[in-house]
Amino acid sequence: MAARRREFAALLGEFRRTAVLVPLGNEPGRVDERGLLTADLGGIRFILAFSDEQALARYAQARGEMAREWTYQTILGARLLDVAVLAAGVPCGVALDCADGVDGMVFPPVRGIVPDGAAVDREEGDEV
């Protein structure tokens, strides 16, 4: 178990230091007013991020949306976890390369991954 925790800590550190592609939502209107692409699962919102354009293309193909233009921003992983998750206003984590099955990665909104104020596992009475 300790080895798995160290492995995850290394993956988390690498993600925090890496710029990833984050598609913008497909809402009508100006591109600069669109939010980040998210998906909700079990009461938790996940920002969808991709390690490269090929990973984003696999996601688009899995959704049957290859013809759509995918506008994205390049954002540092740390900024997603420390800023975007807080800005969501609901329990929020990050899903990396979600179309890649076991090769994808989920960073849930728990202490040690996101700021304590955004963590769903914070202790009762902790400051938000």
Helices and strands as residue ranges (DSSP letters): H 2-17, E 19-23, G 31-33, E 38-41, E 44-49, H 53-62, E 72-76, H 77-79, I 80-84, H 85-87, E 92-96, G 101-103, E 105-107, G 116-118
